Amino acid sequence: MESPSHLSIFETPEALAIGAAERFVSLTKARNTEQLSIALAGGTTPKRVYELLASGQFEDRIDWSRVHLFFGDERCVPPTHSDSNYRMAHDALISKVPIPPRNVHRIKAELPPAQAAEAYEQELKQFFPNVTWPRFDLVFLGMGADGHAASLFPDSEALRENSKWVVATKEPRSGQDRITLTLPVLNNAAGVLFLVTGQNKAQRLREVLRSDQDTKSLPAGLIRPAKGTIEWLVDAAAASLPEQV
Ligand code: 6PG
């Protein structure tokens, strides 16, 4: 069954970031579970969302003791490296809110890739015991201009993984080692929130959102939570091509 796919278009990246932060707060209020599992996206788009969540406008509307932060993917660099998704989230959010350190589940990407993937999978299995696939309450994702999501790149082996929760892979252009959640994990989420801004994403976004297109080679088009919701938050620039929906 196709999950309900919703598209929200915002005039500016700032309006989109506010919308995403509002959705984060709504989720924490809607889910009355003791713990909330939220996987953060990397890259640049989510940074403003994280800054807003740490700002006075949002911070005290969230019970951070219930929030468990995970990462959808990570670059294989130390956590202090400028490429690190953890560093971006730490500087923008984690270091600024009263979230217990044990609630932050960093991918230890400074380890050799295979070890980093295994260690993260074990940490996930401790948090989500005795299940075939973990079910995140919310997964933030961005989309690359090539249609990748997390570190699932077009035509990569990682896209075919159907038993592991976490794999090591490579960014195709730079060869940078990456660690990523696998497609079955992302598609088992209760909620997926794509954040896409910029004219350079417009073409791909149109391909991914038009279900009649063959999006098999576009990982972002393969993210369809079977028992969950997916919402695309996009800005006007990314939605600038005609027939966007
Ligand atoms: C990463 C992200 C990646 C990102 C997209 C979009 O580690 O880079 O997981 O999937 O979300 O590349 O990145 P921007 O937000 O920078 O456009």
Boltz pocket constraint, residues with backbone or C-beta under 6 A from the ligand:
constraints:
  - pocket:
      binder: B
      contacts: [[A, 41], [A, 42], [A, 43], [A, 44], [A, 45], [A, 46], [A, 72], [A, 73], [A, 74], [A, 75], [A, 85], [A, 141], [A, 142], [A, 143], [A, 144], [A, 145], [A, 148], [A, 149], [A, 150], [A, 151], [A, 195], [A, 197]]
      max_distance: 6.0
